[in-house]
């Protein structure tokens, strides 16, 4: 059976931007709902490397989770203030990554999430070849440093960020080529990339076999999984709508056996309710839905 976590960002950004759920209240409630852990969005008001500066503060955070019997499935590092694709020198990005990497070490988190930071419209300013080299070279450096600390790096592709075509995703993870670097396969992003070709620059690139074909192309390259449905739309014309289970188009009974072909090096599934208008009321229902999938495919 898989251990089940949920992304804390669902209760801190978007609809919750002005009314974030306090950290201690959040983890207490998640424990009551039967979650095994949390995937931490490492930005205010939840624990993050800028607010928890001292070893004592970080130990207290780690100890609180341990006391509740909760684990960490990963850290969504706050790298969005950085430039990656349009920066000739990506040292500032790497330094920010290093700060978050140390935060992982101090909290006992063994996976760190990255993305391409900038939208697909960036190719109007930077040619694809240059952009791809910057991304690959930077992530290769980050992955090597993370490997030295026994931490996985997982890249979440999505319509809202550059390199969101199936061939981009497969090619870039191969080019980075580090054992601890892989793809974060989010079911809703997989659907929007492979079926809708959402926000792809130039000619759209979709797959006849849809999200299942994309998962097969990425077999052996996936090292993290986010589970949530897709209704085939974008949230705010930017990123995939993270629709609760049962109101979307993803066939999890087919997808999960395929995703199980990946040896990810861990045993987590993470629910992602990012930007859902009122995440709390559907959290319990999503947990129940994933529990049922876990019984069949976990």
C-alpha positions as CSV (number, residue, x, y, z in Angstrom):
1,X,0.0,0.0,0.0
2,X,1.1,3.5,-0.8
3,X,1.5,6.3,1.8
4,X,-0.8,9.2,1.0
5,X,0.1,12.9,1.4
6,X,-1.3,16.1,0.1
7,X,0.3,19.4,-1.1
8,X,0.1,22.1,1.6
9,X,0.0,24.8,-1.1
10,X,-3.7,24.1,-1.7
11,X,-4.4,25.8,1.6
12,X,-2.0,28.7,1.2
13,X,-2.2,30.2,-2.3
14,X,-4.9,31.0,-4.9
15,X,-8.3,31.1,-3.2
16,X,-6.5,30.8,0.2
17,X,-4.0,33.6,-0.4
18,X,-5.8,35.9,1.9
19,X,-7.0,33.3,4.3
20,X,-4.3,30.6,4.5
21,X,-4.9,27.7,6.8
22,X,-2.4,27.9,9.7
23,X,0.3,25.3,9.6
24,X,-0.5,23.6,12.9
25,X,-4.2,23.6,12.2
26,X,-3.5,22.1,8.7
27,X,-1.3,19.2,9.8
28,X,-3.6,18.4,12.8
29,X,-6.6,18.1,10.5
30,X,-4.7,16.1,7.9
31,X,-3.7,13.6,10.7
32,X,-7.4,13.4,11.7
33,X,-8.3,12.6,8.1
34,X,-5.9,9.7,8.0
35,X,-3.1,11.2,5.9
36,X,0.4,9.7,6.2
37,X,2.2,12.9,5.5
38,X,2.4,16.3,3.8
39,X,4.1,17.6,0.7
40,X,5.4,21.0,1.8
41,X,5.0,24.1,-0.2
42,X,8.1,25.9,1.1
43,X,6.7,29.4,1.2
44,X,4.9,31.6,3.7
45,X,2.9,31.2,5.8
46,X,3.9,27.5,6.0
47,X,7.4,26.4,7.0
48,X,10.1,27.7,4.6
49,X,13.8,28.3,4.7
50,X,13.5,32.1,5.1
51,X,11.2,32.0,8.1
52,X,12.8,29.0,9.8
53,X,16.4,30.2,9.7
54,X,17.9,28.4,12.8
55,X,18.6,24.7,13.4
56,X,16.4,24.9,16.5
57,X,13.4,26.2,14.5
58,X,13.8,23.5,11.9
59,X,14.2,20.8,14.5
60,X,11.0,22.0,16.2
61,X,9.1,21.7,12.9
62,X,10.5,18.3,12.2
63,X,9.7,17.1,15.8
64,X,6.1,18.4,15.5
65,X,5.5,16.3,12.4
66,X,7.1,13.3,14.1
67,X,4.9,13.7,17.2
68,X,1.8,13.6,14.9
69,X,3.1,10.6,13.1
70,X,3.3,12.4,9.8
71,X,6.1,12.1,7.2
72,X,7.2,14.4,4.3
73,X,6.7,13.3,0.8
74,X,8.6,16.2,-0.7
75,X,9.3,19.9,-0.8
76,X,8.0,22.2,-3.5
77,X,10.9,24.7,-3.5
78,X,10.1,28.4,-3.8
79,X,12.1,29.1,-6.9
80,X,9.6,31.3,-8.7
81,X,11.3,34.6,-8.1
82,X,14.3,33.3,-10.1
83,X,15.1,33.4,-13.8
84,X,16.2,30.3,-15.5
85,X,15.4,30.4,-19.2
86,X,16.2,34.0,-19.8
87,X,19.3,34.2,-17.6
88,X,22.7,34.0,-19.1
89,X,24.0,33.3,-15.6
90,X,21.8,30.9,-13.6
91,X,23.9,31.1,-10.5
92,X,21.2,32.9,-8.5
93,X,18.8,30.1,-9.3
94,X,21.3,27.5,-8.2
95,X,22.0,29.4,-5.0
96,X,18.3,29.5,-4.2
97,X,18.1,25.8,-5.0
98,X,20.9,25.2,-2.6
99,X,19.1,27.0,0.2
100,X,16.1,24.9,-0.3
101,X,18.2,21.8,-0.5
102,X,19.7,22.4,2.9
103,X,16.2,23.0,4.2
104,X,15.3,19.5,3.0
105,X,18.3,18.1,4.8
106,X,17.4,19.8,8.0
107,X,13.7,18.8,8.0
108,X,14.4,15.2,6.8
109,X,12.8,15.7,3.3
110,X,14.2,13.4,0.6
111,X,12.7,15.0,-2.5
112,X,12.7,18.5,-4.0
113,X,10.5,19.7,-6.8
114,X,11.5,22.0,-9.6
115,X,9.9,23.4,-12.7
116,X,11.0,25.6,-15.6
117,X,9.9,28.7,-13.7
118,X,8.9,30.7,-16.8
119,X,5.9,30.5,-19.1
120,X,5.9,29.0,-22.6
121,X,5.8,32.6,-24.0
122,X,9.4,32.9,-22.9
123,X,10.4,31.5,-26.4
124,X,9.4,34.8,-27.8
125,X,12.5,36.2,-26.1
126,X,14.9,33.2,-26.0
127,X,15.4,30.6,-28.7
128,X,14.5,27.0,-27.8
129,X,18.0,25.6,-28.2
130,X,19.5,28.2,-25.8
131,X,16.7,27.8,-23.4
132,X,16.9,24.0,-23.3
133,X,20.7,24.1,-22.7
134,X,20.3,26.5,-19.8
135,X,17.6,24.3,-18.2
136,X,19.5,21.0,-18.7
137,X,22.8,22.4,-17.5
138,X,21.3,24.0,-14.5
139,X,19.3,21.0,-13.4
140,X,22.2,18.7,-14.0
141,X,24.2,20.8,-11.5
142,X,21.3,20.8,-9.0
143,X,20.8,17.1,-9.3
144,X,24.5,16.3,-8.7
145,X,24.4,18.5,-5.5
146,X,21.2,16.9,-4.4
147,X,22.6,13.4,-5.0
148,X,25.5,14.2,-2.6
149,X,22.9,14.7,0.1
150,X,20.8,11.7,-1.0
151,X,17.9,13.8,-2.2
152,X,15.8,13.2,-5.3
153,X,15.1,16.1,-7.7
154,X,11.7,15.8,-9.5
155,X,10.6,18.0,-12.4
156,X,6.9,18.9,-12.6
157,X,6.0,19.7,-16.2
158,X,2.8,21.6,-16.8
159,X,1.0,23.8,-19.3
160,X,2.0,27.0,-17.4
161,X,5.7,26.5,-17.8
162,X,8.0,26.2,-20.8
163,X,8.9,22.8,-22.3
164,X,5.4,21.3,-22.0
165,X,5.4,19.1,-25.1
166,X,5.7,15.3,-24.7
167,X,9.0,15.2,-26.7
168,X,10.4,18.1,-24.5
169,X,9.6,16.2,-21.3
170,X,11.1,12.9,-22.4
171,X,14.1,14.5,-24.0
172,X,15.1,16.9,-21.2
173,X,15.0,14.2,-18.4
174,X,17.2,12.0,-20.6
175,X,19.6,14.9,-21.3
176,X,19.9,15.7,-17.6
177,X,20.8,12.1,-17.2
178,X,21.3,12.0,-13.4
179,X,20.0,8.9,-11.5
180,X,18.3,11.0,-8.8
181,X,16.6,13.3,-11.4
182,X,13.2,12.3,-12.8
183,X,9.8,13.5,-13.8
184,X,6.9,14.4,-11.4
185,X,3.9,12.9,-13.2
186,X,0.8,14.9,-12.2
187,X,-2.3,13.2,-13.7
188,X,-4.0,16.5,-14.6
189,X,-0.9,18.0,-16.2
190,X,-0.4,14.7,-18.1
191,X,-3.9,15.0,-19.5
192,X,-3.6,18.6,-20.5
193,X,-0.2,18.1,-22.1
194,X,-0.9,14.9,-24.0
195,X,-4.6,15.3,-24.8
196,X,-5.2,19.1,-25.1
197,X,-1.7,20.3,-26.0
198,X,-2.5,23.2,-23.7
199,X,-0.3,26.4,-24.0
200,X,2.2,24.7,-26.2
201,X,4.3,27.1,-28.3
202,X,4.2,26.7,-32.0
203,X,2.6,23.5,-33.4
204,X,0.7,21.5,-30.9
205,X,2.1,18.1,-30.0
206,X,-0.5,15.7,-28.6
207,X,-0.6,11.9,-28.3
208,X,-3.2,9.6,-29.8
209,X,-3.0,7.5,-26.7
210,X,-3.4,10.5,-24.5
211,X,-2.2,10.5,-20.9
212,X,-1.6,6.8,-21.0
213,X,0.8,7.1,-23.9
214,X,2.7,9.8,-22.2
215,X,3.0,7.7,-19.1
216,X,4.4,4.9,-21.2
217,X,6.9,7.1,-22.9
218,X,8.1,8.2,-19.5
219,X,8.3,4.7,-18.0
220,X,11.5,4.5,-15.9
221,X,11.8,8.2,-15.8
222,X,9.1,9.0,-13.3
223,X,10.2,9.5,-9.7
224,X,7.2,11.2,-8.1
225,X,3.4,11.1,-8.6
226,X,0.6,13.7,-8.0
227,X,-2.9,12.3,-8.2
228,X,-5.8,14.6,-9.2
229,X,-8.4,14.6,-12.0
230,X,-8.6,16.8,-15.1
231,X,-11.8,18.2,-16.6
232,X,-9.8,19.3,-19.7
233,X,-9.7,23.0,-18.8
234,X,-7.1,25.5,-17.6
235,X,-7.3,27.4,-14.4
236,X,-7.1,31.1,-15.3
237,X,-5.7,30.3,-18.7
238,X,-2.5,29.4,-17.1
239,X,-2.2,26.0,-15.5
240,X,-4.2,22.8,-15.4
241,X,-7.4,22.7,-13.4
242,X,-6.9,20.4,-10.5
243,X,-10.4,18.8,-10.4
244,X,-11.5,16.5,-7.6
245,X,-11.7,12.9,-8.4
246,X,-14.8,11.8,-10.3
247,X,-15.5,15.1,-12.0
248,X,-12.8,14.8,-14.6
249,X,-11.6,12.7,-17.6
250,X,-8.6,10.7,-16.3
251,X,-9.1,6.9,-16.2
252,X,-7.1,6.1,-13.0
253,X,-8.0,2.4,-13.4
254,X,-5.8,2.3,-16.5
255,X,-3.2,5.0,-15.5
256,X,-2.2,3.7,-12.1
257,X,-1.1,0.2,-13.2
258,X,1.1,1.9,-15.8
259,X,2.6,4.4,-13.3
260,X,3.3,1.4,-11.0
261,X,5.9,0.3,-13.6
262,X,8.2,3.0,-12.3
263,X,10.6,2.2,-9.5
264,X,10.5,5.6,-7.8
265,X,12.6,4.7,-4.8
266,X,9.8,5.6,-2.4
267,X,6.2,4.7,-1.6
268,X,4.3,8.0,-1.8
269,X,1.2,9.2,-3.7
270,X,0.4,12.9,-3.3
271,X,-3.0,14.5,-3.8
272,X,-2.8,17.9,-5.4
273,X,-5.7,20.3,-5.0
274,X,-3.8,23.4,-6.2
275,X,-6.0,26.4,-6.9
276,X,-9.2,24.5,-6.2
277,X,-11.8,27.1,-5.1
278,X,-12.6,25.5,-1.7
279,X,-10.1,22.8,-1.0
280,X,-11.0,21.9,2.6
281,X,-14.6,20.6,1.9
282,X,-13.3,18.2,-0.9
283,X,-10.1,17.1,0.9
284,X,-11.8,14.2,2.8
285,X,-13.6,13.1,-0.4
286,X,-10.3,13.1,-2.3
287,X,-8.6,11.1,0.5
288,X,-11.4,8.6,0.3
289,X,-11.1,8.3,-3.5
290,X,-7.3,7.7,-3.3
291,X,-7.8,5.2,-0.5
292,X,-10.0,3.2,-2.8
293,X,-7.4,3.4,-5.6
294,X,-4.7,2.4,-3.1
295,X,-6.6,-0.7,-2.2
296,X,-6.7,-1.8,-5.9
297,X,-3.3,-0.5,-7.1
298,X,-1.2,0.5,-4.2
